[in-house]
Amino acid sequence: MALLQGARQLLGKMTGAVPIMVRPDREASPAAEVELLTPSRALRMIRLNISFAPLVGSMPPSCLDTPSMMSVPEKQFLFGLASRHYAGKGIIVDAGIFLGASTRCFGEGVRSNPRQEEILRKWPRPIVSYERAIVNPNMPLFFRKHGLTFSAAQDESFESELRRNIAPVKDLVDLRIGDFMDATDLGCPVEVLFLDILKAPGLSLRAFRLFYSKLIPGRSLVVHQDYFFEELPWIKTHHEALAAYFDFVGEIGSSAVFLCTKEIPQSVVDELENDMPPADQLRLASIAMHRSADPARRFFMALSKMRLIRKLQGRVAARAYLELIKTEFPEQVAQTDNKRLSHALRRAEAILVKKPRKQRQEGMRAAEQHVLSP
């Protein structure tokens, strides 16, 4: 009962909090407000810092060539980051590229950047991309759905298809194929950090430890592509544990965008652990729910917190929290014709009727290195 009452108080207070905003040229602008780029339709709202909102604009048709789970506005934003925000102060890290759509957007963006020559003198290959490139159980269906002509079965490599997709920008890319748990320190600043590889807690901690201390205060942007995904609660808790070093820039698709505002000591990142006290994990998951102004995204974030409760407090507590979610988000629950919403709810129900799968060894999670969002 105490859990239900506490959760009801939390969810009942949920509003679209307006964050502190910062201009992309390092100058803080406390008076800046968010810009709503699209109507408030479920999962389609785009809300960004008014200084960064113009980055969601036109892009070359070639950026749409590669099948991807990203929305078109997310691709436009990545292209805009590379073409108009990126200044070559550090590199672009693209971690978890699947078939290469994000790398293609970044590459085409660098090609369109007025500072391209200056950037390439400093960083001959300014984009460092990571991918394991092994087919997991979810991918064959994705391949068929998108009519891809190449054939790759589970546990086989799709590296050849990935390389074909990024071929037009390959001269700008340092492509690193393999297990991300074996990735090594880049030893250079990171100006843009796109993270779509955090499919397991160990992968998340590895990425944070490799890249977060390399972010440039007042300049570096972190794009968490799975932040508003209803699973993967560790992404929210890991990042929110370091919230003091960031300002929230906005939301687009399933991505959350953050601006690094001060240097992050490596010692602080190294101390970040997945097994932080349960009360802290739940508190951070609650903070994460406040990031979005979109009720549908907050619904997903509540479902993500439910998974965390399932892990920390058991099935009974998680079931109670799920029932509370249904009362607090009746419109989202009622939209049975919305496949995205109904799928998320069905998956949440499913984990409460079966025992969670045993965790595999970190670094050996081929399927989890690229779990495709529905």
C-alpha positions in Angstrom: 0.0 0.0 0.0 2.8 2.4 0.8 4.4 1.7 -2.6 1.1 2.5 -4.3 0.5 5.7 -2.4 4.1 6.9 -3.0 3.9 6.0 -6.7 0.5 7.7 -7.0 1.9 10.9 -5.5 4.8 10.8 -7.9 2.8 10.1 -11.1 0.1 12.5 -10.1 2.6 15.4 -10.1 4.0 14.6 -13.5 4.2 17.6 -15.8 6.4 18.6 -18.7 9.1 20.3 -16.8 10.9 23.1 -18.7 14.7 22.6 -18.3 17.5 25.1 -18.1 18.7 25.8 -21.7 22.0 26.5 -23.2 23.0 27.9 -26.6 25.1 25.7 -28.9 27.9 28.3 -29.0 28.7 27.8 -25.2 26.8 30.9 -24.0 24.3 30.0 -21.3 20.9 31.5 -21.9 18.7 31.0 -18.9 15.8 32.8 -20.6 15.8 30.5 -23.6 12.7 28.3 -23.9 11.9 25.1 -25.6 10.4 25.0 -29.0 7.6 22.7 -29.9 8.1 21.6 -33.5 5.2 19.3 -34.0 1.7 18.9 -32.5 1.3 17.0 -29.3 0.5 13.6 -31.0 1.4 10.5 -29.1 5.1 9.7 -29.6 5.5 12.4 -32.3 6.1 15.5 -30.2 9.4 17.1 -30.8 10.5 19.5 -28.0 14.0 21.0 -28.2 15.9 23.9 -26.8 15.1 26.8 -29.1 18.8 27.1 -30.0 19.0 23.5 -31.2 15.5 23.2 -32.7 16.7 24.5 -36.1 18.9 21.5 -36.5 15.8 19.4 -37.3 15.5 20.5 -40.9 16.1 19.3 -44.4 18.7 16.6 -45.1 19.9 14.8 -48.3 17.6 12.0 -49.5 20.6 9.6 -49.2 20.2 9.8 -45.4 17.0 7.8 -45.8 18.6 5.0 -47.9 19.5 2.8 -44.9 16.7 1.0 -43.0 16.6 2.0 -39.4 14.5 2.1 -36.2 15.1 5.8 -35.9 12.4 8.2 -36.9 13.0 10.7 -39.8 13.2 13.7 -37.3 15.9 11.8 -35.4 17.9 11.4 -38.6 17.4 15.0 -39.5 18.7 16.0 -36.0 21.9 13.9 -36.4 22.5 15.3 -39.9 21.9 18.8 -38.4 24.3 18.2 -35.6 27.1 17.2 -37.9 26.5 19.9 -40.5 25.7 22.9 -38.3 26.7 22.3 -34.7 29.8 20.2 -35.0 32.9 22.3 -34.9 35.7 19.8 -34.7 36.5 20.5 -31.1 36.4 16.7 -30.7 35.2 13.6 -32.5 31.8 12.2 -33.2 31.2 8.9 -31.5 28.4 6.8 -33.0 28.0 3.7 -30.8 25.6 1.1 -31.9 25.0 1.8 -35.6 23.1 -1.4 -36.7 23.0 -1.1 -40.5 24.7 2.3 -40.5 21.9 4.8 -40.7 23.2 7.1 -38.0 26.8 7.0 -39.4 25.4 7.8 -42.8 23.6 10.9 -41.4 26.7 12.0 -39.5 28.9 11.5 -42.6 26.6 13.4 -44.9 26.4 16.1 -42.3 30.2 16.5 -42.0 30.3 16.7 -45.9 27.9 19.6 -45.7 29.7 21.3 -42.8 31.2 24.7 -43.8 34.2 23.8 -41.5 34.8 20.5 -43.2 38.4 21.3 -44.3 39.3 22.6 -40.9 37.7 19.5 -39.2 39.5 17.0 -41.5 42.9 18.6 -40.9 42.4 17.9 -37.2 40.5 14.7 -37.5 41.0 12.8 -40.8 38.3 10.4 -39.7 36.1 12.4 -37.4 33.4 9.8 -36.9 34.2 6.7 -34.8 31.4 4.1 -35.2 30.9 0.9 -33.2 28.9 -2.2 -34.1 29.1 -5.9 -33.3 27.4 -6.7 -36.6 26.0 -10.1 -35.5 22.4 -11.0 -36.2 20.3 -11.4 -33.1 16.9 -13.2 -32.9 15.0 -10.0 -33.6 16.8 -9.0 -36.8 15.6 -11.5 -39.4 12.0 -10.2 -39.0 13.3 -6.6 -39.4 15.2 -7.6 -42.6 12.1 -9.2 -44.1 9.9 -6.3 -43.1 12.1 -3.9 -44.9 12.6 -6.0 -48.0 16.3 -6.3 -47.6 17.9 -8.4 -50.3 20.9 -9.7 -48.3 20.5 -12.9 -46.3 21.9 -13.4 -42.9 20.7 -15.9 -40.3 20.9 -15.6 -36.5 24.5 -15.4 -35.2 25.8 -14.6 -38.6 27.6 -11.4 -39.5 25.9 -8.5 -41.4 29.2 -6.5 -41.6 29.2 -6.6 -45.4 25.7 -5.0 -45.6 26.8 -2.4 -43.0 29.9 -1.5 -45.0 27.9 -1.2 -48.2 25.5 1.2 -46.5 28.2 3.5 -45.2 30.4 3.3 -48.3 29.6 6.8 -49.5 31.0 8.3 -46.3 33.6 5.6 -45.4 36.5 8.0 -45.8 35.2 9.9 -42.8 34.6 6.9 -40.6 36.7 4.9 -38.3 34.5 1.7 -38.2 35.2 -0.6 -35.3 33.5 -4.0 -35.6 33.5 -6.3 -32.5 32.3 -6.7 -29.0 32.0 -3.2 -27.4 33.1 -4.7 -24.1 36.6 -4.9 -25.7 36.6 -1.3 -26.8 39.6 0.8 -25.7 40.0 4.4 -24.7 40.0 6.8 -27.7 42.3 9.3 -25.9 40.6 12.4 -27.5 37.7 14.7 -26.8 34.2 13.7 -27.8 32.0 16.6 -29.2 29.0 14.5 -30.2 28.1 11.2 -28.5 25.3 9.1 -30.0 24.5 6.1 -27.9 22.3 3.3 -29.2 24.4 0.4 -27.8 23.4 0.4 -24.2 21.3 -2.8 -24.4 22.8 -4.3 -21.3 24.0 -2.8 -18.0 27.6 -3.7 -18.6 27.5 -2.1 -22.0 26.1 1.1 -20.5 28.7 1.3 -17.8 31.4 0.6 -20.4 30.2 3.4 -22.7 30.0 5.9 -19.8 33.5 5.1 -18.6 35.0 5.4 -22.1 33.3 8.6 -23.2 31.8 10.7 -20.5 35.0 12.1 -19.1 36.0 13.1 -22.7 33.0 15.4 -23.1 33.7 19.1 -23.7 31.8 21.4 -21.2 29.5 23.8 -22.9 29.9 22.0 -26.2 29.4 18.3 -26.2 25.9 16.8 -26.8 24.9 13.3 -25.7 22.0 11.7 -27.6 20.5 8.7 -25.8 18.5 6.9 -28.5 16.8 4.5 -26.1 16.1 6.9 -23.3 12.4 7.0 -23.9 12.2 3.3 -24.7 10.0 1.4 -22.2 12.8 -1.1 -21.3 16.5 -0.7 -20.4 16.0 1.1 -17.1 19.7 1.3 -16.5 20.1 3.9 -19.2 18.0 6.3 -17.2 19.6 5.5 -13.8 23.1 5.7 -15.1 22.7 9.0 -16.8 20.6 10.6 -14.1 23.2 9.7 -11.6 25.4 12.2 -13.4 22.6 14.8 -14.0 24.6 17.5 -12.2 27.0 17.6 -15.2 24.3 18.1 -17.9 21.4 20.3 -19.0 18.4 18.6 -20.8 18.2 19.9 -24.3 15.0 18.1 -25.4 13.2 15.1 -26.8 12.8 13.7 -30.3 11.6 10.3 -31.2 12.8 7.9 -28.5 15.9 10.0 -28.0 16.8 12.4 -25.2 19.4 15.0 -25.8 21.7 16.4 -23.1 24.3 19.1 -23.2 27.4 18.6 -21.0 27.9 21.7 -18.8 31.0 20.9 -16.8 33.9 18.5 -16.9 33.2 15.0 -15.6 36.1 13.6 -13.7 37.0 10.0 -14.7 36.9 9.1 -11.0 33.2 10.0 -10.9 32.4 7.9 -13.9 34.4 5.0 -12.6 32.4 5.0 -9.4 29.2 4.6 -11.3 27.8 1.1 -10.6 24.7 -0.7 -11.8 24.2 -2.0 -8.2 23.7 1.3 -6.6 21.2 1.3 -3.6 17.7 0.4 -4.7 16.2 3.6 -3.3 18.7 5.6 -5.4 17.8 3.6 -8.5 14.1 4.2 -8.0 14.6 7.9 -7.3 16.6 8.4 -10.5 14.0 6.5 -12.5 11.4 8.8 -11.1 13.4 11.9 -12.1 13.8 10.5 -15.6 10.0 10.3 -16.0 9.9 14.1 -15.6 12.1 14.7 -18.6 9.3 14.4 -21.2 6.3 16.7 -21.9 4.7 13.9 -23.9 2.2 11.7 -21.9 3.0 8.7 -24.1 6.7 9.0 -23.4 6.0 9.3 -19.7 3.9 6.2 -20.0 6.9 4.4 -21.5 9.2 5.7 -18.7 6.7 4.5 -16.1 6.8 1.0 -17.7 10.6 1.1 -17.6 10.5 1.9 -13.9 8.1 -1.0 -13.4 10.8 -3.3 -14.8 13.2 -1.8 -12.3 10.7 -2.5 -9.5 10.4 -6.1 -10.8 14.1 -6.5 -10.4 14.5 -4.7 -7.1 11.3 -5.5 -5.2 9.8 -8.5 -7.0 6.7 -9.4 -9.0 4.0 -8.4 -6.5 5.4 -4.8 -6.2 5.8 -4.6 -9.9 2.2 -5.8 -10.5 0.9 -3.2 -8.1 2.9 -0.4 -9.8 1.6 -1.6 -13.2 -2.0 -1.3 -12.0 -1.2 2.2 -10.8 0.2 3.1 -14.2 -3.0 1.9 -15.9 -5.0 4.3 -13.7 -2.7 7.2 -14.2 -2.4 6.8 -18.0 -5.9 5.8 -19.0 -5.7 7.4 -22.5 -2.5 5.5 -23.4 -3.9 2.2 -22.1 -7.2 2.7 -24.0 -5.4 3.3 -27.4 -5.5 -0.4 -28.3 -5.3 0.5 -32.0 -1.9 2.2 -31.4 0.5 -0.7 -32.0 3.4 1.0 -30.3 1.5 1.6 -27.0 -0.3 -1.7 -26.9 2.9 -3.6 -27.6 4.7 -1.9 -24.8 1.9 -2.7 -22.4 1.7 -6.4 -23.5 5.4 -6.8 -22.9 5.1 -5.3 -19.5 2.3 -7.7 -18.6 4.4 -10.6 -19.9 7.4 -10.1 -17.6 5.0 -10.4 -14.6 3.8 -13.8 -15.5 7.2 -15.5 -16.0 10.5 -15.5 -14.3 13.1 -13.1 -15.6 15.8 -14.7 -17.8 19.1 -15.4 -16.1 21.6 -12.7 -16.9 24.3 -13.8 -19.2 28.0 -12.9 -18.8 28.7 -9.3 -19.6 30.3 -9.0 -23.0 28.6 -12.1 -24.3 25.1 -10.7 -25.0 24.9 -10.8 -28.8 21.2 -10.3 -28.7 21.3 -7.4 -26.3 23.9 -5.4 -28.1 21.2 -4.5 -30.5 17.7 -5.1 -29.3 15.4 -3.6 -31.8 12.7 -1.3 -30.5 9.3 -2.4 -31.8 
